Amino acid sequence: MLIYKDKTKPAVERARHLLGLMTLEEKVGQLVQPFGWQTYEHRDGKIELTESFKQQVQNGGVGSLYGVLRADPWTGVTLENGLSAKEGAEAVNEIQRYAIENSRLGIPILIGEECSHGHMAIDGTVYPVPLLLGSTWNVDLYREMCRAVAAETRAQGGAVTYSPVLDVVRDPRWGRTEECFAEDPYLIGEFAAASVQGLQGDALDSDASVAATLKHFVGYGSSEGGRNAGPVHMGWRELLEVDLYPFKKAVEAGAVSIMPAYNEIDGVPCTVNTELLEDVLRKQWGFDGMVITDCGAIDMLAAGHDVAEDGMDAAVQAIKAGIDMEMSGEMFGRYLLEAVSQGKLGIGVLDRAVLRVLVLKFKLGLFDRPYVDPERAGQVIGQSEHVQLARKLAEEGIILLKNEKDALPLDKRAGTIAVIGPNADHGYNQLGDYTSPQPADKVATVLKGIRAKLGAESGRVLYAPGCRIKGDSREGFDTALSYASQADTVVMVMGGSSARDFGEGTIDLKTGASKVSDSSWNDMECGEGIDRMTLGLAGVQLELIQEIHKLGKRLVVVYINGRPIAEPWVDEHADAILEAWYPGQEGGHAVADILFGDVNPSGRLTVSIPKHVGQLPVYYNGKRSRGKRYMEEDSKPRYPFGYGLSYTTFGYDQLRISADSITEDETATVSVNVTNTGTRTGAEVVQLYISDSVSAASRPLMELKGFTKVELEPGESRTVEFKIGREQLQYVGRDLKPVVEPGLFRIHVGRHVNDTMSTELAVREGK
């Protein structure tokens, strides 16, 4: 038996043997990843592979395919022409079978899919977007979600996912804010590790595991002006301490794939940043997995960053810098063979990349079990347990921002409710970017959730959209005002939309990002490629809220959106405000559960919400020297990091620490009693922050270093403990190395960054 076919041999040994058997053309083929949806045609329930794909397999092979099952306007895959769960598995099997049986060495294809908040395929469960997932502050629940996502994806043959997104949000005008967990590296790091653990499971070759791809490496969330893929101005200290931190935690958790970001840092594009890809990632962190570009990133080197003369130069620079595979495959497929023949690329560099790709395929078990069971796919994908999990996550991540005079929860048995707003009954608007089209009956909108909650009493619910997300049409105002005037309570479901449209010219065909459109049928105001200058409600939404407010009714505002909304008038005049982000397919039920008090809100902000866009940047962990205020207003956010209300109240007391001082190698335990002082069962997110009084290089005033979510019955108390040691106290010093400096630290514990109790801890020189 050939060594590479012997499943008892280690993955690296099998890969090295196979590499030695390959031709130059076959090697280059392994580094190419064409668009998967272009490899087949779906007609009359049958899958037919395209001749161009067959020819590519026969001419040297295809290493990977991107988005075989992706459904959205970029791919042109709709509910009508898309593949069901079972059909998707059958299609992937057909692709694998042809590649294995019609290539010289029978190398299987790596199928890569988008799974940021659920597999982006027809029938897949749609979970809330990462911004809401982070707002749960429930890492264990998120890990469980990742296991479910991995199971659904692998059931159809997807073996690698291009998630998690570990970017640190610095300017929420950025359209991809919704794809991120937070503005804080520590919090992101906890979710990063959980993501890898959940997606990859205990064994990569399991039929319920996929390879996690960390993205976007790195600094992508700190772009100039919040513009997507814009340049990043950041020094090495901040890069190491903030943006690289979550990636390091994910690598330590065992991540096997990583994707460089589109942006440049201090003039060097991440795609060719050898210091990042080789020195930090591989040498310092010991990462031995695969590095894959973002779509079209190599092309941008010659047409965007302009650091390469042409496509050939760009491709050679990228592979030499540490890129192993190119998403879209155009530059590598077109130029690498020629580069080797012209002596511009050494065979050793090419072999290095190919070996990494092959090792990952062996670890995933693709050589030994390349096919999946279509019947199982139909059973696993969209199962009821996954739907219930989507609802639970939405319930835990929705944030109660305001509740004046206990406006919420609502009484199910009394009064008429007017549900008004463009997001009240528009299912696609509450799912976020990177979501496949969904049948209307699969998505629970807020209107559906409220009506389901009231059951036989749902006749007391009146509905009118009132306006659209964008545009200046007020033709729906009269109906909305009429219904609101008949109601005791008005629930206004406003916000944004990341729903991609099938309109012509709205998609960047190279990268898949959306393009800004002023067309009347397009309401997309968030998502990849949709960055904003302001954070206010688009269109005439604010005007509609103001007109309805004049009626004097109890006014509850529910935001469904992908980035923070800064609307001071709403903050001042609404009786209650719920921030629901994009809550996924079960979001309407989750919102209704909270509106009527069946669920006590426990979500907490992971991004600060400013009073005005002019305050940006407003993230909590900025440096102390950044100033106190502007002429017009102070620099404090409207709603701070970690903030969120509950239908009960929590008291903190007896903050204590086990030692007054420690050395850098010792630990202390800080503890606090937390009591539910209200009348309802509720969950509190207890947050730990540290402040370093004096440091050789400046540090933020407050830094999150621990958190836990505890559920308490009325009157119940619990002692919450946190360990304080090197990991919590260290920072990146002036020599760019982690250091714990002797001196005084303040330890803060509380309900959010601006509401804590504190004690002192001294760090002394060790012996």
Secondary structure, DSSP 8 states (H G I E B T S, - for coil): --GGG-TTS-HHHHHHHHHHH--HHHHHHHTEE-BGGGSEEEETTEEEE-HHHHHHHHTT---EEE-SS--STTTT--TTTS--HHHHHHHHHHHHHHHHHSSSS----EEEE--TTS-SSTT------HHHHHHTT-HHHHHHHHHHHHHHHHHTT--EE---B----S-TTSTTGGG---S-HHHHHHHHHHHHHHHH-S-TTSTT--EEEEEEETTGGG-GGG-TT--B---HHHIIIIIHHHHHHHHHTT--EEEE-SSEETTEEGGG-HIIIIIIIIIIT---SEEB--TTHHHHHHTTS--SSSHHHHHHHHHHHT--BEES-HHHHHHHHHHHHTTSS-HHHHHHHHHHHHHHHHHTTTTT-----HHHHHHHTT-HHHHHHHHHHHHHH-EEEEEGGG--S--TTSS-EEEESTTSS-GGGGT-SS-----GGGS--HHHHHHHHHGGGGGGEEEE--S-SSS---TTHHHHHHHHHT-SEEEEEEE--------TT-B-TTT--B-----TT----SSTT---S--S--TTHHHHHHHHHTTT-EEEEEEE-SS----HHHHHH-SEEEE--S--TTHHHHHHHHHTTSS------SS-B-SSGGG----TT-BGGG-SB-SSSBS--SB-TT--B-SS-EEEEEEEES-SEEETT--EEEEEEEEE-SSS-EEEEEEEEEEESS-SS--BS-EEEEEEEEEE-TT-EEEEEEEESHHHH-EE-TTSSEE--SEEEEEEEEEETTEEEEEEEEEE---
